[in-house]
Amino acid sequence: MSSEPSNPSPKGSSSLSAIDHTLHQQWTNWGGNQSATPAYTVRPRTEQEVIDTVRFAIREGYPVRALGAGHSFTPVVQTGGVLIDMAHVSAVTGTDPAKRRVRALGGTAIREFGPPLWEAGLSLANQGDVDHQSIAGALSTGTHGSGIHFGSFSSTLRWARILNGHGEVVEVTEKDVRELRAAQVALGTLGILLEVELEVVPRYYLQEKITYPTFEETRANWATDIAENRHYSFLWCPHPDSGALYELPTPPGESMVNRSYTKRYNEVDVTDEGAEVSTAKGARRDRAYRIYPGGFGIPFHELEYYVDSRHALEAVEAMQDLMRTRHPEQEYPLEVRWVKRDEGLLSPFQDRDTTVLSVSGAPGANYWPYLLDVDNLLREYKARAHWGKIHFLTRDRVAELYPDFDQFVAVRREFDPNGVFLNDHTRALVA
Ligand SMILES: Cc1cc2nc3c(=O)[nH]c(=O)nc-3n(C[C@H](O)[C@H](O)[C@H](O)COP(=O)(O)OP(=O)(O)OC[C@H]3O[C@@H](n4cnc5c(N)ncnc54)[C@H](O)[C@@H]3O)c2cc1C
């Protein structure tokens, strides 16, 4: 690990007058369930402006949080101090086809990776349901797609330049095993991810296959579907209107109750893109980065818990039972996905192949009794949780669920001993 020699002292920073910023501007997240009014909202255009902003904050005693695309449902962005909107610190800065690597600035949206990677013969190995998130935001919360053979974005992080709580730029390489594993999922608490390097794969095309099986059919093909599809996931519908809440195209005139909107994406050879790419509904064939992102235009508030895949079917059936018997008023589907194990100190997928269970509540509704019941139920399965989606984990629970929790806290304290990058939410969890 090395620090950059160029003026690491925060004392050299001046005021924010040269950097685009506003005072006391309210911020609200995508879901509309989190907001804050920071003293300063700063929109840097360059890495140097990010550095100057953090050094200003350190000198003046303000806490700092970075903002990606605001797609988290938890209070991970909020601050009353300095909010750094990273939207304009964004570019794919290099590709290395031989090493299968890509570098990008922290604010780069996931959707910006597709075309330059493709040009270099490369692709991201997997993606989630949308591609609006910034890469640093996605890494900071352990964002993932589905597919038991593929890890989260965080599992692909191989190098990073981080602006820490001393106001220094630190380079973390593959040789810095402990720091890299801490940086893979850090909730923004090590500092600002200025630039990151991800491991990628040779570019590939995907063939989509959408089906609507009953749950009995889903259960009958459980192990094969998980193992034999590159990407397999389903959204089980408890209610006739479930599909519409996530804008899922479902078969007209047929009830979706106890059936699932099921996605299978597999690699396919395409030799003549002009002739072979297909936009057929439910059977698209295209470059991978064009297949992954779905819709999700209507806001919802999502909870997401993670169980060891070996207990997944039992956990899914327990969730269905809870939804049918105790919360029949809840209409959102139960989304089920898979993520390969990884090594991040705070990664929810650390050391266990994972099945992802997500449910949502409607904005404006009192969904708390439901979500608390989900928490109680999945606690029995030693469930971890998505850091960016609603959860009820406390520091004690986190320490119990993450064997390397103390190691993460130690690294965090080295990077940011004065807690410049903490807010109330993260202080309670990982200070
Ligand atoms: C419609 C929708 C669909 C979603 N689909 C999926 C999905 O398929 N899979 C999945 O796993 N999750 C999914 N999510 C959750 C989402 O991926 C995460 O919450 C992710 O963190 C959001 O990224 P962001 O850029 O919006 O980050 P933000 O929410 O803005 O920030 C998240 C965290 O990252 C930190 N951060 C941001 N930028 C930096 C930086 N440069 N340096 C250091 N820290 C930084 C922030 O301070 C904060 O702690 C979805 C969310 C929504 C709303």
The ligand as an SDF file (V2000), in Angstrom:
LIG
                    3D

 53 58  0  0  0  0  0  0  0  0999 V2000
  -34.1880    0.1780   -8.7220 C   0  0  0  0  0  0  0  0  0  0  0  0
  -33.0420   -0.4360   -7.9630 C   0  0  0  0  0  0  0  0  0  0  0  0
  -32.5030   -1.6360   -8.4060 C   0  0  0  0  0  0  0  0  0  0  0  0
  -31.4620   -2.2320   -7.7040 C   0  0  0  0  0  0  0  0  0  0  0  0
  -30.9760   -3.4180   -8.1500 N   0  0  0  0  0  0  0  0  0  0  0  0
  -30.0000   -4.0480   -7.4500 C   0  0  0  0  0  0  0  0  0  0  0  0
  -29.4950   -5.3140   -7.8610 C   0  0  0  0  0  0  0  0  0  0  0  0
  -29.9100   -5.8780   -8.8650 O   0  0  0  0  0  0  0  0  0  0  0  0
  -28.5220   -5.8940   -7.0910 N   0  0  0  0  0  0  0  0  0  0  0  0
  -28.0570   -5.3140   -5.9530 C   0  0  0  0  0  0  0  0  0  0  0  0
  -27.2120   -5.9000   -5.2790 O   0  0  0  0  0  0  0  0  0  0  0  0
  -28.4990   -4.1010   -5.5470 N   0  0  0  0  0  0  0  0  0  0  0  0
  -29.4450   -3.4630   -6.2740 C   0  0  0  0  0  0  0  0  0  0  0  0
  -29.8780   -2.2240   -5.8740 N   0  0  0  0  0  0  0  0  0  0  0  0
  -29.2000   -1.5750   -4.7390 C   0  0  0  0  0  0  0  0  0  0  0  0
  -28.0410   -0.7050   -5.2320 C   0  0  0  0  0  0  0  0  0  0  0  0
  -27.2560   -1.3840   -6.1710 O   0  0  0  0  0  0  0  0  0  0  0  0
  -27.1060   -0.3140   -4.0700 C   0  0  0  0  0  0  0  0  0  0  0  0
  -27.8270    0.3080   -3.0630 O   0  0  0  0  0  0  0  0  0  0  0  0
  -25.9370    0.5750   -4.5550 C   0  0  0  0  0  0  0  0  0  0  0  0
  -25.1500    0.9090   -3.4660 O   0  0  0  0  0  0  0  0  0  0  0  0
  -26.4130    1.8410   -5.1870 C   0  0  0  0  0  0  0  0  0  0  0  0
  -25.3420    2.4760   -5.8450 O   0  0  0  0  0  0  0  0  0  0  0  0
  -25.3120    4.0580   -5.9010 P   0  0  0  0  0  0  0  0  0  0  0  0
  -24.2940    4.4730   -6.8870 O   0  0  0  0  0  0  0  0  0  0  0  0
  -26.6940    4.5620   -6.0790 O   0  0  0  0  0  0  0  0  0  0  0  0
  -24.7610    4.3710   -4.4570 O   0  0  0  0  0  0  0  0  0  0  0  0
  -25.3910    5.2960   -3.3100 P   0  0  0  0  0  0  0  0  0  0  0  0
  -26.6740    4.7120   -2.8640 O   0  0  0  0  0  0  0  0  0  0  0  0
  -25.3790    6.6990   -3.7480 O   0  0  0  0  0  0  0  0  0  0  0  0
  -24.2900    5.0600   -2.1810 O   0  0  0  0  0  0  0  0  0  0  0  0
  -24.1130    3.7970   -1.6170 C   0  0  0  0  0  0  0  0  0  0  0  0
  -22.9040    3.8360   -0.6840 C   0  0  0  0  0  0  0  0  0  0  0  0
  -21.7230    4.0120   -1.4630 O   0  0  0  0  0  0  0  0  0  0  0  0
  -20.9840    5.1130   -0.9750 C   0  0  0  0  0  0  0  0  0  0  0  0
  -20.2650    5.7100   -2.0900 N   0  0  0  0  0  0  0  0  0  0  0  0
  -20.7770    6.1810   -3.2500 C   0  0  0  0  0  0  0  0  0  0  0  0
  -19.7790    6.6380   -4.0370 N   0  0  0  0  0  0  0  0  0  0  0  0
  -18.6300    6.4430   -3.3530 C   0  0  0  0  0  0  0  0  0  0  0  0
  -17.2540    6.7030   -3.6340 C   0  0  0  0  0  0  0  0  0  0  0  0
  -16.8400    7.2530   -4.7700 N   0  0  0  0  0  0  0  0  0  0  0  0
  -16.3440    6.3700   -2.6840 N   0  0  0  0  0  0  0  0  0  0  0  0
  -16.7270    5.7890   -1.5190 C   0  0  0  0  0  0  0  0  0  0  0  0
  -17.9940    5.5370   -1.2160 N   0  0  0  0  0  0  0  0  0  0  0  0
  -18.9320    5.8510   -2.1170 C   0  0  0  0  0  0  0  0  0  0  0  0
  -22.0210    6.0260   -0.3580 C   0  0  0  0  0  0  0  0  0  0  0  0
  -21.4590    6.9330    0.5660 O   0  0  0  0  0  0  0  0  0  0  0  0
  -22.9250    4.9960    0.2990 C   0  0  0  0  0  0  0  0  0  0  0  0
  -22.3740    4.5850    1.5120 O   0  0  0  0  0  0  0  0  0  0  0  0
  -30.9380   -1.6020   -6.5340 C   0  0  0  0  0  0  0  0  0  0  0  0
  -31.4700   -0.3870   -6.1010 C   0  0  0  0  0  0  0  0  0  0  0  0
  -32.5170    0.1920   -6.8040 C   0  0  0  0  0  0  0  0  0  0  0  0
  -33.0960    1.4820   -6.3150 C   0  0  0  0  0  0  0  0  0  0  0  0
  1  2  1  0
  2  3  1  0
  2 52  2  0
  3  4  2  0
  4  5  1  0
  4 50  1  0
  5  6  2  0
  6  7  1  0
  6 13  1  0
  7  8  2  0
  7  9  1  0
  9 10  1  0
 10 11  2  0
 10 12  1  0
 12 13  2  0
 13 14  1  0
 14 15  1  0
 14 50  1  0
 15 16  1  0
 16 17  1  0
 16 18  1  0
 18 19  1  0
 18 20  1  0
 20 21  1  0
 20 22  1  0
 22 23  1  0
 23 24  1  0
 24 25  2  0
 24 26  1  0
 24 27  1  0
 27 28  1  0
 28 29  2  0
 28 30  1  0
 28 31  1  0
 31 32  1  0
 32 33  1  0
 33 34  1  0
 33 48  1  0
 34 35  1  0
 35 36  1  0
 35 46  1  0
 36 37  1  0
 36 45  1  0
 37 38  2  0
 38 39  1  0
 39 40  1  0
 39 45  2  0
 40 41  1  0
 40 42  2  0
 42 43  1  0
 43 44  2  0
 44 45  1  0
 46 47  1  0
 46 48  1  0
 48 49  1  0
 50 51  2  0
 51 52  1  0
 52 53  1  0
M  END
$$$$
